[in-house]
C-alpha cells in the first residue's frame, strides 16, 4: 500500500526509502518464507533493490546481528523448549528472571519465537513472554495453512496466518496453561 502510494505519486524513491520498504516486506513475509509471499511482493522487492535497497545488508542487520544478551537469552529459553502433540507444537517460556539474568532488554526478545519453528516436524510454535505489568505476551508462528492469526484473535490479538500475537491479562503460568489447552483442542485433529 505504501509502495503503491509512493510509486503513483511520482516522487523519486531514495535508497533509504527503498531500504525501509524492503525491510518491511522482508519481515512481513518472514524472509519471503511465509505463505503471504506472492509474485507481486517479490517483484516489489526487486524494484526496491533497483532503487538502492541492499538485501544482504538488510537481512544481516535484521536477522543475524544480535546482541550478546539476545544470544544468551535464546540459549536459555531454547534449552527448555517443550514439544507437544508428537512434536508438532513447540512452546517456549520467557520469564522476567531470564531477562534480568542475561541483562537482555525487551527488544532482545523480538524474533525469539522463530526458534520454535526450527525443529523438524514442528507446525506451530508459541512463545510466552512475561511482561512487567503482570500480563503475558504470546507470539505464534506456523507453517503451511495453519492459521495462528485466528488463535491470536481468540485472545484479542491479531496478525497474519503464519505469524501473530496477543497479550493476555493473566500471569505467565496461567496464560501458558490456558493457551496450550486451547491450542491442543484446536490443533489436535488438524496437525
URURRA-V492711 format. One record per run of one state. SS is the DSSP state (2 for helix, 1 for strand, 0 for the rest). FROM is the first residue (numbers start at 1). LEN is the number of residues. Records with the same first field share a line. If there is no record, write none. Layout:
SS=FROM-LEN + FROM-LEN
This chain:
0=1-1 + 10-5 + 29-10 + 51-4 + 65-3 + 80-2 + 85-4 + 95-1 + 103-3 + 110-2 + 118-6 + 131-5 + 143-5 + 155-3 + 160-3 + 169-3 + 188-4
2=2-8 + 15-14 + 39-12 + 55-10 + 68-12 + 96-7 + 106-4 + 112-6 + 148-7 + 172-16
1=82-3 + 89-6 + 124-7 + 136-7 + 158-2 + 163-6
